[in-house]
Amino acid sequence: MNNLKRVLFIAVGVLLLFESTSFIEGVYQHGGVGGYFEARRKASEIREALGMISAYYVNGEPAELEALTESALEGMISNLDPYSEYLNFDKLKRLDEETSQEFGGIGVQVEMRDEFLTVIAPLEGSPGDRAGLLRGDRIVGVDGESIEGLNISKSVARLKGKPGSKVVVEIERSGKEERFEVEIVRELIEVDNVRGAELLEDGIGYLRVLQFGKRTGDELEEAIDSLLAEGMQALALDLRNNPGGLLDVAVDVVEKFIPEGELIVYTKGRHAAMNEEWYSENGHEPYDFPLVVLVNPGSASASEIVAGALKDLERSKLVGEKTFGKGSVQSILPLGENTGIKLTTAKYYTPGGYVIHDNGIEPDVTIEISPEEEANLYVQRSRSGTMPLEEFVERFGFEPIKDEQLEAAKEILREALGESK
């Protein structure tokens, strides 16, 4: 009998310990005792509502518990911000595809802005770029069906398909009264991350980083070393219309220009586990030539981390326009075996403590140009040297224009080179 009492006492003790641990963990997760009990009350209401709908709703099929639960989760999470969402099996699979270097689609980086799927930037040379899509375009329909009101995952899924297949995209563009359609042939997207490296006048080099993919760091270093061999003394690094990419690659790029041990970026969330810091860990001498970074509203995410770090550490001046303002951390949190939540859990901060998200990075020198001028400058950079001026004007319908942002960057670099001599 005494042994039985002892076993029961131990079992009760273990149960109480488990319950107290769960209670403490719940209080911590919900930010206090009040939040914990409020969350339990609301969860109980949701369970009761699901039970009532399943039992009494007149049409049986829409009231199936699995579909109801998924709809409830989708609605609850999507209302938090444009980047958080419920992930079922299909969405988890698509997310894995999107993080690879190659994918099928039209080649534009998009975000939800004011409940519209909005182009941040077309990837240079992609089908969307060749079709003339511009930064700021709203994609409102795909293949004759409206996508207004759909979340970002469902909208992007409509744009994807087999390479070689056609998709008709309906566009709403600022400055145009009516919407218009563009037919685009989908391709397997594989992008060179660094392009356009050339030595300009006065020993000034220039290159563009299109996105921060797995190969960007190596490609950037190769391009810079090649320009240095040609006599480069200063660099204009173009991050305009760079939609971002991988965080560790952005850190790697910044490391090439700053000493070891410098803070590059950090995150802050509600819980300590979300707070992280990234420092320069390069084991070699960084490049020390004068540097200017070009940015615009198409510069987002990893581009803003690079620009913000180089600005705060006084390693580079920024020229152009304020960046996009996408600087939040999305964590994938598992719910079940094949489901999860993509949840915004922290925000990125520059070394000086500036919040990137919803704010963007302000340039040191602001020079505004329109999306149409940007499109013309892109054509100009890629085509003007390949044909006579008369043929260029006849084919593209405009005379070459001056890149005022690049000209301002070159002037800053000339002054820096003059001071260093």
Secondary structure as GFF3:
##gff-version 3
##sequence-region A 1 421
A	DSSP	alpha_helix	2	29	.	.	.	ID=ss1
A	DSSP	alpha_helix	33	56	.	.	.	ID=ss2
A	DSSP	three_ten_helix	61	63	.	.	.	ID=ss3
A	DSSP	alpha_helix	65	78	.	.	.	ID=ss4
A	DSSP	beta_strand	85	87	.	.	.	ID=ss5
A	DSSP	alpha_helix	89	98	.	.	.	ID=ss6
A	DSSP	beta_strand	103	105	.	.	.	ID=ss7
A	DSSP	beta_strand	108	113	.	.	.	ID=ss8
A	DSSP	beta_strand	116	122	.	.	.	ID=ss9
A	DSSP	alpha_helix	127	130	.	.	.	ID=ss10
A	DSSP	beta_strand	138	142	.	.	.	ID=ss11
A	DSSP	beta_strand	145	146	.	.	.	ID=ss12
A	DSSP	alpha_helix	152	159	.	.	.	ID=ss13
A	DSSP	beta_strand	166	172	.	.	.	ID=ss14
A	DSSP	beta_strand	180	185	.	.	.	ID=ss15
A	DSSP	beta_strand	187	189	.	.	.	ID=ss16
A	DSSP	beta_strand	194	199	.	.	.	ID=ss17
A	DSSP	three_ten_helix	201	203	.	.	.	ID=ss18
A	DSSP	beta_strand	204	209	.	.	.	ID=ss19
A	DSSP	alpha_helix	216	229	.	.	.	ID=ss20
A	DSSP	beta_strand	234	238	.	.	.	ID=ss21
A	DSSP	alpha_helix	247	255	.	.	.	ID=ss22
A	DSSP	beta_strand	263	269	.	.	.	ID=ss23
A	DSSP	three_ten_helix	272	274	.	.	.	ID=ss24
A	DSSP	beta_strand	276	279	.	.	.	ID=ss25
A	DSSP	beta_strand	291	295	.	.	.	ID=ss26
A	DSSP	alpha_helix	302	312	.	.	.	ID=ss27
A	DSSP	beta_strand	317	320	.	.	.	ID=ss28
A	DSSP	beta_strand	328	334	.	.	.	ID=ss29
A	DSSP	beta_strand	340	349	.	.	.	ID=ss30
A	DSSP	beta_strand	365	366	.	.	.	ID=ss31
A	DSSP	alpha_helix	371	383	.	.	.	ID=ss32
A	DSSP	three_ten_helix	384	386	.	.	.	ID=ss33
A	DSSP	alpha_helix	389	396	.	.	.	ID=ss34
A	DSSP	alpha_helix	404	420	.	.	.	ID=ss35
###
